[in-house]
Amino acid sequence: MIQLIKGFKDILPEEVALWQQIEKTAADIFEDFGFREIRIPMMERTELFARSIGQDTDIVEKEMYTFADRKGDLLTLRPEATASVVRAYIQHKLYTPDPVRKLYTIGPMFRRERPQKGRYRQFYQINAEVFGVASPYIDAQLIIMLAVLFERLMIKDIKAHINSLGCPQCRPAFKKILGDFISSKIDRLCTDCRRRKDRNPLRVLDCKVPACRQAMADAPALTDHICEACREHFNTVQEILNTQGVEYILDKGLVRGLDYYTRTTFEIQTSALGAQNAIAGGGRYDRLVHALGGPEIPAIGFAIGLDRLVEVVLQQERSLGRGPDVFIAALGEKSRQMAFDWSCDLNRDGISTEMEFADKSLKSQMKRAHRLNSAHVLIVGENELAKGEIILRNMNTKEQHALTIEGLVKSVKDRIRGDL
């Protein structure tokens, strides 16, 4: 039997309802904040990710799905969305006539990482990106927007972590200071951190290996070495979050593994997923648009791990979304024929309807209606046909109403919409 590739998964129909519910909630909130959807391809030229993410990152060196096409051009399944959104922003000149654009996208990404809880080789992200705004107000607004989303999804066990990565003027000096500190701890660090020391020392601060975390506990904080402009920017972000009542933790060890990040960086973390505790993360990347061939336009964005978010919601015993509005339990062939006509009419009118096509008992059909999480059940059999009255049962309140066959579809619509 042919089975799934390791690190990939099927999202079954019983799960899809929750995925759709989360995606719709995110899209609604984003659009309330002025964002518009963009849909980007799943494959790009490898050069795009090598230039944006950085040749020395684990993603580019070890994790990307890259191959040569028939002409020998190197192509890559997207490992993240930001680079593709920036490429589209530049290629289609979305900065004219106004450079300010708020964009979001939802879809799969691909990295050949070690599969573990909440992490897959094909994983899904919800991304939001803002171009053309240098103000710290937009940094705070994105964190606020995430807080609104998680509140709307009724997720309580989360913490916002924030830090500043400085800018090209102040970060090089800190890298030298950090490098000297890492050298003093080199014997206590893992192989990856030893390799990162000279090429990407900030990543050592973010290592999840317990021995490395212990060794770096007293590492110098980047926020103690940022320039005055970066300090003022970061202070303003904090002041806005305080005013808006958004709780956060100053986390000196919070860095981003991608080269294009500057100044504000943030994560939303949860204890529900063990070591892989980040459920969303992002930050400012003011240099990326120019680095990829566009004008010098500031930008900031974030990504939400949708697979992880689904797991957190499921752990809170949330419903997988609503089932059909009505399930028609039909007894006998004549009843099934009429039920089929009613179900078609109700579906056409926007009332989600299911029915049983096989010859099964009422008890069996009621069990199926319960499994489908149907809000109502319409019961029709020989006795109901003889009386000219069909029973509509509310599965939540257990109330039943007798509806006449004449004008039944309209009566069901009115009753169901009144219960919603």
N, C-alpha and C positions, 0 to 999 in steps of 0.2 A: 504494500500500500504506500503510495506517495504521500509524504507528510510535509508539514511546514518547514521552511528553512529556519535554522536556529536563529533566534533573535527577532523573528517576525511573528505576527499573531493575526488571527481572524477576529474581527469585531462582530459578534453574533447579533442577530435581530433583537434578542432580549436586552442587549447592551446599548444598541444604537440609539434608543430613545433617550437615554441619559446623555450620550454624546451630543445629540441634537439639541437637547435642552440647554446644556452648558454653552454650546456654540451660539445658539440664538440669544441667550442671556448676554454673552460677551458682545455680540454684534449690536444688540440694542443699546447697551451702555456706551460702547464706543461711538456709535452714531449720535447719541445724546451729547457726547463731548466733541462732536464736530468731525469725526473720522469718516473716511470713505473706504470701501473695500477695493483692494487690488488683487488680481490673481496672477501669479508668476509661475513660470515653467519649473518642472521638477529637475531639469537638467540644464547645466550651464557649462561654459568653457572653464576648464580647470584653473586657468589663469586668474579668473575672477576671485576665486576663493583663496588662491595662493597669495594674491596681492592684498586682499582685504583682511583675511584672518591672520596671515603671517606664515612664512615658510617654516618657522621654528616652533610652531604650535603642534601639539599632539594631534589635533584634528587633521591638519594638512599632512603631517609626517606619517601617521599611522592609521587614521580612522576613515578617510574618505573612500567612497566607492568610485574609483577613477578607471577609465579604460580608453583605448584609442578606437576611433570609428574607422570606417573603411578608407578614409583619406589620411588617416594617421593623426588627426586632431585629437587632443586629449579632452575628454568630456567627463564631468563629474555629476553624480546625483547630489542635489543640494544638501549640505550638512547643516545649514542654517538659512534663515530667510533674509536677514538684513542686507547682505551683499547683493542679493537679487533685486530687492526693492530699490536699493540705491542705484544699481545698474539701470533699472527701468526709469527711475526718476531722471537720470542723466540722459539716457538714450532718447527718451520721448520729450525731453526738455520741459518736464513738468514744472520747472522753476520759472517759466515765462507764462503770463506776465507777472505772476506773484510767486516768490520762492517759498512761501509758507504753504506746506501741504501736510495734512494728517491722513495717514494711510494705515490700513490693517489688512492682514491676510491670515487665513487658517488653512493648514494642510500638512502633509507628511514631509519629514526630513529623513536623512539616511546617514548613519555612521556605523562603522564596524567596530563597536565597543563590546566589552564583555557584558553579555546580558545579565541583568539582575533586577531586583524588585523595582518597578517603576521605570526601567530603562530598557529600551528595545533598539534593534538595529534599524528598523523603520519605526519612527516615533512621530508624534503629532504635536504641532505647536500652534499657539495663537500669538501672532506678532502685531505690535503697534509701533509705528514710526512717525516721528514729527520732524519736518525739515524747515529750515529757515528761521528758527527761533533760538536765540542765544540766551534769553532770560532764564534765571533760575526758577521763575514761576512755572515754566512748562515742565521742569524737572519734578517739582512738587506735584503738579497736576497729574502727571502719569502715575505717581505713587498713590495719590488720592483716588484715581480712577481704578487702580487695582484693588484698593481697600473697598470701594463701592462694589466691585464685582464679587469679591469674596464674601462681603456682607450679604449681597443679594443671593448668593449660593448657600448662605447660612453656614459658612465655614468659620469656626471659632478658634481653632488651635493653630494660629499663625502669628508670625512676628515679622515686622519689616526691619531689615538691616540696611544701613546706609554707610557710605564712605566716600571720600574724595580721592581720585587718582592723580590730581594735579594736572599739569599741562606740559607741553614740550619745553617750556622755559624752566619749570621747577622740578620735573620728574627725573631728568638725568642725574642731578646731584644726589637725589635720594637713592637712585639705583646704585650709585657708588657706595653710599653708606650701608645700604642693605647688603650689597655684595660682600663687603668687609665682614659684616655680622655673620652672613652665611658661611664664609670661609672659616670662621671660628667654631662653627658647629658642624662642619662638613662630615665628620666621622659618625655623626648621629642621624644623618639624613639618608633617605632611600636613594636608589639608583637614579630614579627619574629626577629627583630634586638636585642631585649632584650634576646631572646633565643640564638642568635648567639654570644653574647658578650664574653662568656667564651669558647665556642666550636669552633667558626670560626670567630674571630673578623674582619678579613679582609673583610668579606662579608658585614659588616655594611657600609663600604665605598662605596659599589656598590648598595646599596638599592635605588630603584626608587621612593619610597614614598616621596613626596615633603617635609614633615615635617622632615624626617630623613636627607634628603639632606641638608636642611637648618641647622640642628643641627650639621652636620658633616663638614660644610663648612670650618671651621678653624682647622680641624683635622691635626695632624702631618703627614708629607709626608714621605713615606717609603724611597724615594731616599735621604732624609737627614740623613738616619741612616744605609745605606748599607755599606758593607766593601769595602776596596780599590780595591780588585779584581773585585767585582761586579760593582763598579763605573767605572773602566777602561773599562770593557766589554760594559757597557751601553753607555759610551762616544764614543766608537768606532762605535757602531751601528748608533748613531746620525751623526757622521762624514761621514759615508758612505752614508747615506740618503741625507745629504746635498750635497755631491759631485755628487750624481746621480740626484739631482733636485727633490727629492720626498718630498713634503710638509707634515709636521706632527705637532701634538700638544702634548706637554708634559702634561700628565693627571695624577695627583697624586691620583685621585680617581679610576683609572682603575685597577681593580684586577680581578682575575679569581676565579670562584666559586669552582674549582676542586683542590684537595689537591696536585696534582702532579706537578703543575707549579712552576718554579723558574726563576729568572732573567728576561729576556725580556718578556714582554707581550704586546699585541697590539690588536686594534680593528679598523675596517673600519666602520665609522658611516655615516648615511644619515638622513636628515630631512624629507625625503619623507614618512616615516612610523610612524610618531608621536612618542609616548613614546618608542616604541620598535625600537630604532634607530640603533642598531648594525646589520650590514649586513654580517660581517665576523669578526672572532676573533681567536686569538691563542696565542702561546707563547712557551717558553722553558720548558721542563719537564725532566731534566737530571736524576732524581731519579726513574722514573717510570719503566724502563726496569729492573733494579735490584730489585725493589720492587715486581715485578711480577715473579721473579725467574730466570731472565736472568743475563748476566754479567753486569758490571758497564759501560754502554754505554750511552753517552749523546744523547738527542733527542729534536726536536722542530717540531711544526706543527701548522696548522690552519684549521678552518672549515668555509665554506661559507653557509649561510642559503639560499638554492636555492629557496624556496617559496618566501622569501622576495625579493631576487634578481629579480625574475620574475615580482613581483609587481612593483618594481622600474623601470624596463625596460618598462613595459606597461604604466606607468604614463608618460613616456617620448614619448609616442605615436609612439613607434617603431613598425615596421611590425612584424607580427607573422611568419615571414619566407616566403620563396618563395613557390608558388603554383606549379602546374604541368608545365612542359615545353611547353606542347601543349594540347589544348582541341579540339577534333574533333566534329564539329557541322554537323551532318548528317541529310539530309532531304530525307525521303523515304526509303523503305525497302532495295532496291538494294544498296543505298548509305551506309546504316547502316552495311550491310554485308561486304562491302569493307572497311568501316571505322574500323570495328572490326579487320580485318586482319592487317590493317596498325598499329592499336594501339598495337596489340600483337608484331609485328615486332619492332616497336619503343621502347616499354618497354624492349624487349630483348636486344636492343642495347644501353640501358642506358638513353633513353629519356623518362622522366616521362610523361605519357600520360593518359588523361581521355576522355570519350566520353559520349554522351547522348544515352541511350538505348531505351527510350520511344519516341513516335511519337509526338514531340513538334515543335513549330514554331522556325524559326531562331532567332527571337527576344528573345524568352524564353531561348534558348540555349546560346545566347550571354550574357544574364544576369547571367546565371549559371557560365559561364566561368569567368565573372567578380568577382562573389562571391568567386570562387575558387582561385582567384588571378593568373590565368593562364597567362603565358608570351606570348603565341601565340594561335591563333585559326585557325584551318584548316577547311575551309568551303567547303562542298561537297553536291550537290543536283543534280536534273535531268539536269539542264542547264549546270552545270560544267562537268557532265559525257558526255553530248552530245558534248561539245567542246573539251573534253579530257584534260582540264586544271582545276586544283584545286586551290582555293585561300588560301594563308597563310597570316594571318594578325598579325602584331606585336602590341600587346595591349598597349605597352608603347608609341611607336612612331606613331602608327596608320597607318604605311606604310603597303601596301599590295603587294604581289607578286604572279603571276600566275605560277604554277608549273605543268609540264606535268604529267599525270598519270603514264606513263612509267618511272620507276626509281624514283617514288615519295618518297619512304622511305629514300633513300640516299639524295635526294634533300632537304627534310625536315631536316634531321640530319645536313647537311652541313650549311643550312641557320640558324638553331637554334643555333648551336655551334658558328657560326660567330657572332651572336647577343649577346652571353653571355659575 
